[in-house]
Amino acid sequence: MCCQIFTKLNDRPDIICKVFKIKLDELLKDLKNESIFGKPKAIVYTVEFQKCGLPHCHILLFIQQSEKTRSSHDIEQHISAEIPDEQMQPKLYKLVQKFMVHDPCGVLNVSNPCMVNEKCSKFYPMAFCERTLIDNAGFPKYKRPDNGHTMNKKNVDVDNRYIVPYNAALLLKYSCHINVEYTCQTSTIKYLFKLFGFEIQFKEPNIICLPFHLPNEQNVLYEDHQLLENVIESATAKDSMFMGWMKANKEFEVACNLTFAELPSYFVWDKQGHLWRPWKQGHTFANILSVDGVAFYTYKEACYALGLLQDDKEFIDAINEASSWVSPFYIRRLFAMLLMSNNIVCPDVVWQQCWKHCADDVLYDKR
């Protein structure tokens, strides 16, 4: 008897998905129950998967107008961003420590994944705040008192500024990361666009800024911490879009007849190479059907010619093997079943290799 040991969560995606679905259904049932946040009039959610394969869910809850949160005091009844008292609420304290603390970042850990340009992309640590406030735009600043409460996370003592907002009842029941936020109308609309995956910017036709300058007076972008020598060296090694247009005039005959403003209609700016490249000619359906000058009738045949699909050797071998112990009648049925399954890439090739096995009894039947 073989016993297989799984040491990582993503070793068993089947169990992960089943447990996640059970928890999600139970959570939605709790949210529909008006005892937590009030009676909802609508719920929108989407499930996403992290790079490591673990699922998580974004949920937007619309509360009935009569029960909607209206004051900072109401928000504090449902959402907390504080470290609970370890003596009074030991279980909640451990859950917050395990699931609801943003990993130390900033001066505490400059290498944390959230750090972008030496700043936390999630805006931690937050500022201390003695009570929950709602700004003029309707966005909340949660209560984070400077009361001396701390907890240890990754061998670093953190305070209320690193706590991710949570609901105590949900955290105690589900024992997992559940970030709860109050949203105003503006943030709700933005969140809906995120849930549905809609683009929030659109330009037609595409617009590109074409900066021009006098000799050696191009704009140079640099970070505050960069050395001046490195900035100058980098700037002299890279052409601006305006200088790239001049080089394109030398390299491409078509560019000689184009003004700087007309160039983007035929060329694209390569940000990595800092040069203009001609637009690549787009593919047509006829081009896709052609491989090495041979035009195929179906896209499947073209993919087969490109080597993108598996060959039919396994089906040919299966028919040849079966022919040694079953009658031609069953071989024909097997071939028909393979055709109906739509797994054979080139049925005519399989037929040419195996038709004799299907027709072995034809002469016998005619006698």
C-alpha positions, 0 to 999 in steps of 0.5 A: 500500500502506497501512502502519498504525503502532501506538504503544500496547500497547492498540492491538493487544489481539489480540496482547496477549492471544495473547502473555499466554496463551502466557506464562501457559501456560508459567508454569503449566507451570513451576509444575507442574514441582516444581523451582521451589517444589516439587510442587504438589497444586493450582493456582487462578488467575484473569485480570483486566484493568486499567482500561487493558485490559492483562491480569494473573493471580492464581495460588494455588499449593498445595504438597504437604505433604512439600515445603511451605515451613516456615521463614524460611530456606526462604522466602528460597530462593524469595522475595527482596525485596532489590536484587541486586548490580549487578556480580555479577547485572547482568541481574537488577539491571536486571529488578528495577529495571524491574519489581519496584520500587514507585514512590517514594511517601510523603515521596518522592512524595505524589502517587503513585496509591497514596497514600490519606489521605497514606499508601501503600495498599500499605504502602510503604516497608516496614521494614528487616529483617535476615532473614525472620521469620514472625509468630505469625499465620503472615505473613512479613516478608521480609528487607530488610537496610539494606546501602546498596544502592540503585537509581534509579527515576523519578529517585529513589534507593530502597533495599530497602524499596521492592522488591516480593517476587519469584522470581529464576528466574521474573523472569529467564525471563519479564522481566515483573512477577511478585510472589511471596508466601508465604501462611499458611492465613488469607491463603490463605482470604482470597485464595481469596475474592478470586479467586472474587469472593465477598463477605466480609461479609453482613447480612440484614436490612440494618442501619444505625446511627442516631445520635441526639444533643442539640441542637448535640452531633452527632458531627463527623468531620474529618482532622488537617490540616483547619482548625478553621474549615472543620470547623465550617463544614462541620458546620453546613452538613450535617444529621445523620441524626437532624436529617434525620429531623426535616426529613423529618417536615416534607416527607413526610406518611408520615414523620410517622407513623414513628419514627426507627427505622422510617424506614429501612424507607421512606426511604434516607439520601443521604450526598451530600445529607445527607437522607432520600429515599423508597425508589423503587418497584421495577420489575416484568416488566410495567413493563419490557414497557410503554413510554409506556403501550403494552404489548409482547409481547416485551422486544426490542420494548420495547427497540426502542420505547425506541430501545435497538436499531438499526432494520432499515433496513439489512436493508430496503435490502439486500432492495430492492437485491438485488431489482433483480438476483436473482429473487424465489426468492433474495429469499425465501431472503435473507429467511429467512436474515435471520430465522434469524440473529436480527438483525432487530429487527422482522421484521413491519416488514421484511416489510411493506416488502419482501413484494412483492419476495418475491412477484413471481413468484407470479402468473407461476407460477400461469399 
